[in-house]
């Protein structure tokens, strides 16, 4: 990977009075009833970059996506609440444009004074942002680029997308990596270049198919691969075990069998699981051995013996990467596995990285101390694709 130009390079050139377009990842979860932000972690993650630009006197134009609107305005995906929270965290009002590149955006950007911040409405309200048609995407990128004299990408959670604001805008403006993107790349390159050993990876989440590419990429490089979450049941099925009504990808059983055979004993699976009568927070449940899962029940968490076994391996590790919860942590009855593994990671004398997505959400939902981990990624999909060795369009655009 060639060296990226950084925010410090841009600041050294001077940004006072210049318009700086910042692509942030403000895709925060919202309460479906109230519309309130339930986790502002991604907003906080971009504050070091925005704060530095404000202090240097730039006119800061922030853009982001939120959710998956279908290329047209949709009130439930408005960035309005995010503008309010961002202003609170910055300690100054954030001027909100009610469209992406229309009259409101143009007048809002034109009205910025030095050191002020504007936020454009959800980029995905414009079909050009995610279009596969290069001309349509390019036309939208032209309009966005008109709002900046320089471009900063601080949206690591979006760098694996070939979208206008991530891939096409940097070709149109002087461009640098923001503080967050730079930190993410530095941390993840540590895992791929020469990790201190033993190197242990913990993978959870629901589907093997989502993690197959990263398992294939990591198997040759890791010392142990610990597998929990819903995906473990497809592996258990591959060992010929009954998994009841647990989550199962039947078309992946043979793939899992092959992975187990090729792993040389590196893959470690649960030995006990918490099974329930139904997928519900108040469902009757108890712990059983993996060779004793009743045919009418489903597994919703790893059991205490598994936590103890995984924890023993983690205690010896020097490098740890964790992506995906061990169970349905959103339900207290099935959160013990995820909590236990997270706590074991924090107690290990290891360089620990949480790979974004649901794992990062679990750390916050279970009220664990984020500073006990060396790094919590803001990009689940992006961090996995980086470890797979894929070219990330947003990073490639910054290198050019």
N, C-alpha and C positions, 0 to 999 in steps of 0.2 A: 504493500500500500504506500503510495506516495504521500509526502507530508502535506497536511491540510493547512491552508492559511487560517488563522484563528482570529477571534474577536480582538485579542491584544494587538495583532497586526493592524486591524482596522482602526482601533483606538489610537494607535501610535501615529497614524496618518492624519488624525483629527476628524471628528464627526460633528463638531459644534455647528449648528445651523443646517446640517445635512439631513435629508430624509433617509432613514434606515428601515427597510422592510424586513421584519422578523417573522419567519415561519415558526410558530410555536405549536406544541401539541397540547391543546386545552380541551381534549376530548374526555371530559370528566363525567362520572356517573351522576344522574339526576334522579331525584325521587319522583316516581311516576304520578303520585297524587299532587304533591305540592310544587314540583319543579325545582326544589331546592337542591343545591350541590351536596352530595353525600360524602365525597372524598375529594379534597382540593389538592392532593399530592402533585398532580401534573402542573397545576398553576404555580405552586411553590417552586417546582423544579426549574422554571424558566426565570425566576426572579433575579438570580445573579447576573444573567445576561442583560435583562431589561434594566436593572438597577445601574449597571455600569454605563449603559448607553444614555440613560436619563442624566446621570451625574456628569457625563461628558458633553451634555447640551444638545444631543441629537433630537430630531423630531421622529419619534418612534411609531411606526405603523405595524401593528401586530395582526397576523392572520392565522387562522386555524380552521380545522373541521370539528364537527361534533356529531357523533352518531352516523347513521346511514340514510340521510334524506335522499330522495330520488332525483337529484339534479334540479330541484325547484324549491322555493321557500316553503318551510313547514314549521309553524310556530313552536312545536314541541322540541325542535332541535335548535332553537335560537341561542346565540351566544350572549344574549342580554344579561342573564344571571352571572355569567362568567366575567363580564365587564365590571359588574358591581364588586365581585369578590376580588378581582385583580386590583381594582382601585383601592380597596381596603388594605390589601397586602403591600401595595406600593406606597400607601400613605398620601395618595393624590388622585384626583378624579381621572378616570379613563374615558375618553370621548368615544362614544359608540356609534358606528355607522350602521344604519338599518338595512344596508345592502352590501354586496361584495365589491362591485366596480361601477355602481351607478351614481346618480346625483348625490345621494347621501354620503357615499364613500369619498367622492371627489371634493365635496365641500368640507367634510370633516378633516380630511388630510390637508387641504389648503389652509384651514384655520388653525393648524397646530403651531404653537410657539416653541422655541427651543426648550428641550427638557420635558416636553409633554408627550403623552401616549394616546394613541387611538387604537381601537380594535374594530376590524371589519367584521361584518356578519359572516356566518358559516360559509366557508368556501364551497362546500358541497351543495349549496343552494344554486350553484351555477354548474350546468352539465359539463362545461369545459374543464372543470377541475379533474374529473376522473375519466374523461373520454379516452377511448382507445384510438380515436382519430387524431393523428398528430396535428393536423391543421386546426381542428377545433380546440385542442388543448393549447396549441401555440397562440391562437388568437386570445384566449383567456389569459395566458401568461403575459402577453404584450400589455394587456390592460392592467394586470397586477404590477408588472415591472415599472409602469409609469408612475407608481406611487413611491418609488424609492430611488435614491442615488447609489445605494449599496444594499446588499442582501445578506442576512444572517440566517442560517438554518440552525434552529435549536429544537427541532421536533424529531428526536430520535425515534419516537414511536411511529413515525410515518416514513422513515428513510427507505423502507423496503417497498414503497409504492411508487410507481412511475406516474405521478400526478403532476399537474401543471405547476403548483406552488412549490413542489419538492424537486422536480427534475428539469422543468423547462425554464423557470424564472432565473435560476443561477446562470444559465447561458446568456442571459440578457443584461446582467448587472455584475459589477465587481462583487465577489462572494467569499464568505468565510464561514467557518464552523463556530457555533456558539459554545458557551462554557459547558452546557449539558451534553451536547453531541460529542465534543472533544473528550469529556470524561468517560462517556459510554464506550467510545472507540478504544481509548487507552486501556480500560478495564477488560473489555472483551478480547482485545488482542493479547493480553496477559494469559488468558485461558487457552488461546489457540497457539501461541508461539512456544512457550516453554514453561508450563505450569509446574509449580513446586509439588513434589509427590510425597505421599499418595494423593492422587487427584480423584475425588469422588463426586459423582453427579447424581442428584436426586430428581427423578421425573415423576410427575403425577398428572392430574387432569383426567378428562373423560375418555379421550380417543387415542388409540395407538396410531391411527392413520395421520393424526395431526403431528405426531412426534416421530414418525418413522424415519424421516430424512435425518433428523438430528441424532437419533439412536445409531443409524448407520454411520454417520460421520464421527460420532464420539467413541464408539466401541473400540477402535484401534488405539485411541489416545488415553482413555480413562483407565484407572485401576479398578474401580468398582462402579456399577450402575445400579442404583436402588430404585425400584419401580413400585409405586403405590397408586392411589386414586382409582377412578373407574377403569382406567386402561389395564390395570393389573389382572382383571378377570379374563381378558382375552389371552393373556400369558398363562394363567392358571388352567384355562380350557385347553391350551396347547400342551399342557402336561397331562391331559386326560382327566382333569378334575371336574366335578359337578360344580357349577357356579349359580345354580338356581335361576332367579329372574334378574340377576345382576346385569349391568351394562355389558354388552358383548358385541364385538364386531366379528361376525362369523367368517366374513371373507378375509379376515386378517389372522385367523388361527394358524394357518400353515406358515405364514410369514413369521409369526412369533415363535413357532416351533424351530424354524431355521435360525432365527436370531439366537435362541437359547443354545442350540447346538454349536453355533459359531463363536459364542461369546467366551468360551474357555473358562466358564465359571464366574465371569465378571458380573453377570446379571444376578441380582438378589431380589427375590420376590417375597411378599408377605407370607407369614406362617399362620397368622390368625387374622380374622376380620370381624367387624361389627355388622351383623345382619339384622334386617328389620322386616316387618310385615308389609310395609308400604313406604313410598317415598314421601314422608311427612314428618314434621318436627316432633309430633307426639306419638309416632308409631312405636308399637312394642318392639323391643330390640334386645339382643344379647350378643356375647362374643363366642365365636366358634373357631375351631381349627379350619384351615383351608380345605382339608380333605373331608370336612363334615358340614358343608354348606347345604341346608335343606333345599329341596327342589322348588319350594313355594316362596322362598325368601330372597331378598336382595342385599348385597353388600354395600354399605354406605360409608365405611371408614376402615382403616387398618386397625388392628387390635394392639393391646399393650405389649405382647411378646414381640410383635413386629417392630414397634417403636423402640423397644430395648435392643433388639438385634441391629436395627439400622443405626441407632445412637452409638453402639459400640464401634461400628465401622467409621462413623463420622468423627468419633473422638480421636481417631488415629490420623485423620486427614490433614493435609497441609493446604489443599485448595479444594473449595466446594462450590459447585454451581447447582442451584435449586430452581426448578421450573415446574409448577403445577402442584395444587394441594393434594393431600393424602386422602381426603374424604370430603363430604358435603359440609364444609366448615361453617357455612351460613346458618346451619341448624346446630344449636349447642350440643345436642346429643351425639353429633357425629363430627365434632371439631377437635376431639382429643388427639387424634393421629397427626393432624396438621400442626397443632400446637406443640406436641411432643417433638416432632422432627425439627420444627423451627427453633425450639429451645436448645435442642442438641447441637444445631449448627452454630448458635451463638456461643455455646460453651466450648466449642472446639478451638484449638490453637491453629486456626487456618485462615487463609484469605477467602472470604465468603461473598458470593455474588448471588443475589436473588434476581431471577430472570423475568421480572416484570409481570404484567397480566394479572391472573388470579392469585399468583403467589404474593405479589406486592399488595394486592387487595386484602389477602388473608392476614399479612403482617399487621396492617392497619386495623382491620376488623377485630382481630384478637387482641388489639391494644399492646402489641409487643413493641419494645424499644427499637426504632429503626436504626439508631446509631450502633446497635450491637452487631449489625452486618456491615461489612466493608463497603458494599455497594448494592443499592436496590435499583434495578433498571426500570426505566419508564416505558420500555418497548418490549412486550412479550414476543410478538411475531418477529420483530426486527432483531432481537437478541438471538433467537433461535436460528434465523436465517444467516446471521453473522457467523455463528458457531458451525453451521453447515458448510461454510465456505462460499456461500453465494455472493454474487456481486449485488450490492444494495444500490439502487438507482440514485438515491439522494446523496450517498457518499461519493459515488462515481462522479456525480455532477459537481460536487465541491472540489474534487481532485483535478478537474479539467481547467 
